[in-house]
Amino acid sequence: MKDFLARHPEIVLAPSAKVRDAMGAMTKSRVGFAVVVEESGRLAGVVTDIDIRRALLRGAGLSSPVTKAMNRKPLVVPDGTSPEKLSALFALHTKSHLPIVDRRGRLTGLAALSDYMTVPARHPNRVVVMAGGAGKRLRPLTANTPKPMLRLGNKPILEHLLEQMAAAGFTRFTFTVNYLAEQIERHFGDGSRWGVEIEYVREPRPLGTAGALRLIKRRLEEPLLVLNGDILTKVDFAALLDFHAAEKGLATICVKRHEIQVPYGVVEQSRRRLSRFVEKPTQRFLVNAGIYVLDPRALAWLPKRRACDMPEFLNIIRSRRRGGVACFPVQEYWLDIGGPQEFRRAEKEFGDLFPR
């Protein structure tokens, strides 16, 4: 337990640390967990990936104090707790780590779930990749090639995405295909080359980004991970599933902060009189990142016999279950390869961000 902290001293933060410091510590250690410790050694709180994303949704920024994001009343265990008791606590609570404290509340160690119970290496969730679009904005590149099959480096976009998710422990895939579907089916086959299984759903006609989900016939028990086949991202998909489970909703949509700077001085007026100037203001929005988690029960609400895009489907879920759709803020790299400008950017950035 003490050895764990010795191996990862970066996850111990002072109360003066910033949210970005916590994110950096989690990235460096690959632990997804940090502790905030006062100068006296007393545990002030813990912060997880979920805590940070919830704080960002509340309006916190990367330069905000980590105390704005941390859990001030975490589950802790007393120093000297037996391995058998720790194993039972991990089985009872959905925690990746448990702080160990002495009688004065001072941090003395950190227990990791991986040390006390067997963690499945694979995710049971089925991944549905929407790969049926015609990619009209990318013509002539897509005149004879489906957009997910456009190459970055020496492989198609969709192959990079598949390898990324396979490395993260996902093995069950469904590709929804329509435009030039045979190219995708011929390249990927049954998925055995990548150690995964791939099924195909052929849309008889374009059914929208959600409508094709109606064509999945197999019984689904775990939440579905649904994403567009033309995105380049470093999203932590395991953290996304954890977030979805913690929010207890029927759907989760990934959102990315997008800023637009007005290139002019903006004039505000009232009753034909100048009230103030705002010089080149920046407007901030949360945009749809094209990545979703869906509870299989919600699929029964998909409209029948017509196309349906994901925004419409999420609004249907909201109308039937108040608060049923959670938002997961994406802080990692993300790029929607929708048009020529984005594709050129992907070609430029790919080698540095996704080294092979």
N, C-alpha and C positions, 0 to 999 in steps of 0.2 A: 504493500500500500504506500509506504514512504518511498519505495523505489520508483513508483509510477510518477510521483511529483518530481523526483530527481531526474527522471528521463525527460520530463516535459515542464521545465521551470517556466516556460513562456506562458503557460495557461494560468499562472498566478498573477493577478492584476491588482494594482492599488486602486482605491476609490477614485483617485484623480484621473484614471485612465479613460480613454474615449471609446465610443462604440467601435470605431475603426480598429483600435488596438485589440479589442476582443475578437473581431473578425480576422485580423491578421494572425492572432495566436491560434485560432481554430484552424485556419488554413495551413499554417506552418506545422502544427502538431498532428493534423488530421484527426483530432479528437472530437471536435464538435461541442466542446464544453470548456468553460473557464470558471475560475473561482475568484471572487473579489475579497481581498484580505486586508484588514486594517493594519496599521503600523505595529500594533500590539500583538498581532498574530491572530486576532479574533476574526472568524469568518463573518463577513458582512453580507454575502449573498453569492448566488451562482448565476451564470448566464449561459444559455444554450442557443443554438441556431434559431429555434422557434421563438425564444424570448426576443432576440434581435429583430426578427422579421415582424413580430407583433409591435415592437416599439417603433419601427419605421412606419408602419401603417398608422400609428397614433400621431405621427408627425415628427418623431425624433430624426436627427440626421447623423451622419457618420462622425461628426465632431461633437455630438452630444456626450455628456458624461455616461460612462457605462452604468452608473447607478440608476439612470433613467430606464435601463432595459433589464436590469438584473432582478431575479426573484429573491426577495429579502427574507423569505421564510421557507427555505428549501428543506427537503427531507434529509436529515443527517443521522449518522449512527455514532454511538459512543466508541471511544478508543477501547480496544480490547475485544470488540465484537468477534465472535467466532466465525470461521469460514462457513460453517453450516448455517448460521443465522443470516449471514450476508447473502448466501445463495437463496435462502427463503425470501429475503426482502426483495431481491432482484426478480424473483418469480412472481411476487405479489404486486410490484410496482413497475410501471413502464419507464424505467430509468436506465441511462447508459452508464452513469457514474453516481457514486454516493460519497459525499464528503465525510471524513472521519474527524471528529472533534473531541477535545478533552472536556473536563468538567467546567472549564471557564469559557467554552465555546471557541477555543483556539484550534485552528486547522492543524491536524497532525498527519493526515494522509488522505488518500483518495482511492476508493475501490472502484474497479472497472468491471462492467458486466462480463466482458470477454474472459475475465479471469475466474469467474465463478459459475458460469453455466455455458452450455453449448449454444452458440448462436448460428442459426441457419445461414449458409453462405449465399443462398439464392432467394429471390423474391418470388412469391407465388402469383403476383399480379400479372395479368395479361396486358401487354403494351399494344395499343392500336395506333398504327401510323397511317395518317391520311396521305396517300400518294396518288390520288386519282385526278388531280387538277391538270388542266391543259397548259398552264404557264404562259398565257397569251402575252403578258407584259414583257416576257423575256425572248420573244421571237425576234430574229430568226433562230436563236440558239435552240429553241424548243420545237422547231418545225418538225424535226424527225427524232427528237429525244425528249422523253418526259422530264419535267423539271427536277425531280429528285435524283435523276440519273446524270445530271450535269456534273462534270468532274472538278473536284478541288484537289490539287496535287495529282496523285495517280489513281484516285478512287472516286466513285460517285458520292454526292452529298449523303445519300441514304445509307451507303455502306459505312461511312464515317459515323453516322448516328447509330447504326446497328452495333458497331464495334464498341462504341462508347457505352451503350446501355448493357451490352453483354458483359463488359468488364465490370459494370456496377452490380451484376448479379441478376439481371433480367434474362429470362430464357424463353418466354412464351410470347410470340408476336403474331399479330394479325395485320396484314397490309391491305388497305382498301385501295383498289386500283380501278382505273377506267381508261384514261388516255394512254395509248400505246402500252397497255398493260403487259403484253407479252414480253417486252424488253425487261421489265422489272422481274417478272416470274422466271424468265430464263436465267437472269444473272444470279438471283438469290436462291432459286430452287426451294428445297424444304428447310434450308437454314443450317443443315448439318455441318457445312464447311466452317461455320462460326460457332458450333457447339450449341445452337439454339434450334427451336422449332418455329417454322413460319407457316401460317395459313394465309390464304388469300380470299378476299371478298371482292367479287367483281360487281361493280355498279352497272346495272343495265342502262342507266342514264345518270348524269350527274345528280347526286342526291344531297349535295351540300356537305359542310364540314361535320354535321352531326347525323344527317339522315342515313348514312351508310351503316351506322351502328345497329340499325334495325335488322340488317342482314346477317349479323352474327348469331348463329343458331345454337352454339354450345351453351351449356349451363355455366353461368358466371356467379362466383361466390365472393371473390375478393374485389376491391375497388379497381376499376379500369384506369390505366394511365393512357391518356389519349394525347397525341401531339401531331402537328403538321410535319410532313416529310421534307420540308425545305427550310428548316431552321438550323442554325449553327449556335450551339450554346454549351456552357459549362455548368448548367443548373445541377444542383445536388438532388437527384431524383429520390434517393432514400430519405433525405430531409423533407422533401415535398410530401411523400407518403406519410411520414411521421406527423407533419403539420396537419394534413387532412384528417388523420385519425384523432389528433388532439382537438380539432375544431368541431368534430362530431356533426358535420354537415353532410349534405347529399352530393355536393360538388365543390371542387376547389379550382379556381382559375388562377393561372400565373399572370402577374402583372409586372410591367417594367416601367420605371420612371422615364418620361420623355420630356425634354425641354425644347421650347421654341423661343428664340430671341427675336423680338420685333426690331428690325434694323433702323427704326426711326424714333424720334422723340414723340411720345404719345401725349396728345392734348386732352385733358378732361375739362368739360364745361358744364355749367349749370345756368339755365335760363339765358342762354346766349352770352354768358360771361365766362372768361377763363377762370377755372378753379385751381388747376395746377398742371405742371409738366411732369411726365414720367419719362426719363431718358432711356430709350432702348430697353424696355422692360422684358423680363423673361417669364414666360408662362410655363407652368409645370402640369403635366398630366400623368395619369397611370394608363398605359396602353395594354391591350390584350397581347400576350406573348405566344399564344397559340399552343399552350400546354395546359392540360386539364386532368383532374382526377374525378371520376364519376362513380357513385355508388350504383351497382347493377340494378337496384330497385327503381331507380329513376328512369331507366330505359323504357319502362312501360308507358311513360308519358310522351314519348316521341310521336309527333304527328304521323299518321299513316297515309300512305299513297301520295306523298308529295315530298319535295326537297325541304330540308331544314338545316340552317346554319347554326353553329354553336351558340352565338349570342342569343338567338331566338330560343333555343333549347334551355339555356341558363335562365332566361326570363320566365320560361314555363315553370322551371323548378322553383324559382323565387315566388311565383304566384301561388304555387301549391304548398310550399313549405317556407314560412317566414324565416329569414335568416339562413336559408338552406345552402347558400353559395358563399364560400369563404374566398378570400383573396390572399394569395401567396406572393409576397414581393420578391422579385428576382434581382439580386445584387450582383450575380455572376455575369460573365460575358453572355450576350444574346444578340443574335442578328437574324432577322427575317429576310430571306433571300427572295424578295418579291419582284424586283425589277433589275434592269441593267446596272444601275448605280450600286445597289446592294451586292450584286454578284461580283462586281469589280472590287468592292471593298472586301468581300469574303476571300477572293483570290489573293489580295494583298496581305490580309491579316492571318490567314489560315496557318501558314508555316510557322509563325512565331507563337501562336496561341495553342496550336495542336501539333507539337513536334512529334515526328515519327522516328 
